[in-house]
Amino acid sequence: MQFLKEAGAVQAVKRGVYTITDRGLSLVQNNASGITVKTLRQFPEFSEFEGDRPADSAALTVSAGRPEAKETPEEAMERNAQLLHDALAKDLLEAVRNGAPSAFEQIVVDLLLAMGYGGSDEDAGKVVGRSGDGGIDGIIKQDRLGLDAVYVQAKRWKDTVGSPELMKFSGGLAGRRASKGVFITTSGFTRDASE
């Protein structure tokens, strides 16, 4: 199902529920003998999903789910596991981007706590993001007294984050006399922002 989704033949309505697209209907009508990976490679979205592999390489092609002779079963399993991993990451990112901003802020704080920031205290992290939050969406306490804290900014964006957003965050840190901050986004950073 994931291959059909990546080719734009079906679209997810919700987890585990799909609807066929116009492209999918056309594929079914024009490929009575079956739809293979080779058939799906005609769509740029699917080729991008598969990666930069040569479409005609026998060692990397799959026909009707069976690896060709030059690919060992272990290589086929590894490749398919990577494809599924990449698809899951893409689906997860899509779900996060489509969720509420407050949910993303909570996910980021929970993730940082799960990574070991904030120690083992139950109240080691909290979401504080709201209108006029000064660029701070969460706080992770590094010690039991909360004297050493990591301030968090979580941006659920599709566009890249530019230096003005980082400057705003930096200003929010300075206003709190903070020495540590983490800026997390669902997209990426512009060159100026990275520098």
For each residue, the residues with C-beta under 8 A, 3 or more apart:
1: 4 5 10 18
2: 5 6 83 84 87
3: 6 7 37 40 46
4: 1 7 9 10 18 24 35 40
5: 1 2 8 9 10 11 12 18 87
6: 2 3 40 45 46 49 87
7: 3 4 23 27 40 43 45 46 49
8: 5 11 21 23 24 43 45 46
9: 4 5 20 21 23 24 27 35 40
10: 1 4 5 18 19 20 21 24
11: 5 8 18 19 21
12: 5 15 17 18 91
13: 17 18 19
14: 17
15: 12
16:
17: 12 13 14
18: 1 4 5 10 11 12 13
19: 10 11 13
20: 9 10 24 25 28
21: 8 9 10 11 24 25
22: 25 26
23: 7 8 9 26 27 43
24: 4 8 9 10 20 21 27 28
25: 20 21 22 28 29
26: 22 23 29 30
27: 7 9 23 24 30 31 35 39
28: 20 24 25 31 35
29: 25 26 32
30: 26 27
31: 27 28 34 35 39
32: 29
33:
34: 31 64
35: 4 9 27 28 31 39 40
36: 39 40 63 64
37: 3 40 41 61 62 63
38: 41 55 61 63
39: 27 31 35 36 42
40: 3 4 6 7 9 35 36 37 43 46
41: 37 38 46 47 50 55
42: 39 46
43: 7 8 23 40 46 47
44: 47 48
45: 6 7 8 48 49
46: 3 6 7 8 40 41 42 43 49 50
47: 41 43 44 50 55
48: 44 45 51
49: 6 7 45 46 83 86 87
50: 41 46 47 53 83
51: 48
52:
53: 50 57 60
54: 57 60
55: 38 41 47 61
56: 61
57: 53 54 60 61
58: 61 68 69 70 71
59: 68 70 71 75
60: 53 54 57 71 79
61: 37 38 55 56 57 58 68
62: 37 65 66 67 68 76
63: 36 37 38 66 68
64: 34 36
65: 62
66: 62 63
67: 62 71 72 73 75 76
68: 58 59 61 62 63 71
69: 58
70: 58 59
71: 58 59 60 67 68 75 76 79
72: 67 75 76
73: 67 76 77
74: 77 78
75: 59 67 71 72 78 79
76: 62 67 71 72 73 79 80
77: 73 74 80 81
78: 74 75 81 82
79: 60 71 75 76 82 83
80: 76 77 83 84
81: 77 78 84 85
82: 78 79 85 86
83: 2 49 50 79 80 86 87
84: 2 80 81 87 88
85: 81 82 88 89
86: 49 82 83 89 90
87: 2 5 6 49 83 84 90 91
88: 84 85 91 92
89: 85 86 92 93
90: 86 87 93 94
91: 12 87 88 94 95
92: 88 89 95 96
93: 89 90 96 97 186
94: 90 91 97 98
95: 91 92 98 99
96: 92 93 99 103 104 107 156 186
97: 93 94 156 158 186
98: 94 95
99: 95 96 103 104 156
100: 103 104
101: 104 105 129 156
102: 105 106 127 129
103: 96 99 100 106 107
104: 96 99 100 101 107 108 154 156 186
105: 101 102 108 109 127 129 137 138 152 154
106: 102 103 109 110 127
107: 96 103 104 110 111 154
108: 104 105 111 112 137 138 152 154 184
109: 105 106 112 113 125 126 127 137 138 140 152 154
110: 106 107 113 114 125
111: 107 108 114 115
112: 108 109 115 117 118 125 138 140 150 152 182
113: 109 110 116 117 118 124 125 140
114: 110 111
115: 111 112
116: 113 119
117: 112 113 124 125 140 142 150
118: 112 113 121 124 125 140 141 142 150
119: 116 124 141 142 143 144
120: 124
121: 118 124 141 144
122:
123: 126 141
124: 113 117 118 119 120 121 140 141
125: 109 110 112 113 117 118 138 139 140 141
126: 109 123 138 139
127: 102 105 106 109 137 138
128: 133 136 137 138 139
129: 101 102 105 133 136 137 138 154
130: 133
131:
132:
133: 128 129 130 136 137 172
134: 171 172 175 176
135: 153 168 169 171 172 173
136: 128 129 133 139 151 152 153 169 172 173 176
137: 105 108 109 127 128 129 133 152 153 154
138: 105 108 109 112 125 126 127 128 129 151 152 154
139: 125 126 128 136 149 150 151 152
140: 109 112 113 117 118 124 125 149 150 151 152
141: 118 119 121 123 124 125 144 145 146 148 149
142: 117 118 119 148 149 150 180
143: 119 146 147 148
144: 119 121 141
145: 141
146: 141 143 149
147: 143
148: 141 142 143 180
149: 139 140 141 142 146 178 180
150: 112 117 118 139 140 142 180 181 182
151: 136 138 139 140 172 173 176 178 180 181 182
152: 105 108 109 112 136 137 138 139 140 181 182 183 184
153: 135 136 137 165 169 172 181 182 183 184
154: 104 105 107 108 109 129 137 138 184 185
155: 161 165 183 184 185 186 187
156: 96 97 99 101 104 185 186
157: 160 161 185 186 187
158: 97 186 187
159: 187
160: 157 187 188 189 190 193
161: 155 157 165 166 183 185 187 188 189 190 193
162: 165 166 189 190 192 193
163: 166 167 190 192 193
164: 167 168
165: 153 155 161 162 168 169 183 193
166: 161 162 163 169 170 183 189 193
167: 163 164 170 171
168: 135 164 165 171 172
169: 135 136 153 165 166 172 173 181 183
170: 166 167 173 174 181
171: 134 135 167 168 174 175
172: 133 134 135 136 151 153 168 169 175 176
173: 135 136 151 169 170 176 178 179 181
174: 170 171 177 178
175: 134 171 172
176: 134 136 151 172 173
177: 174
178: 149 151 173 174 181
179: 173
180: 142 148 149 150 151
181: 150 151 152 153 169 170 173 178
182: 112 150 151 152 153
183: 152 153 155 161 165 166 169
184: 108 152 153 154 155
185: 154 155 156 157 161 188 189
186: 93 96 97 104 155 156 157 158
187: 155 157 158 159 160 161
188: 160 161 185
189: 160 161 162 166 185 193 194
190: 160 161 162 163 193 194
191: 194 195
192: 162 163 195
193: 160 161 162 163 165 166 189 190
194: 189 190 191
195: 191 192
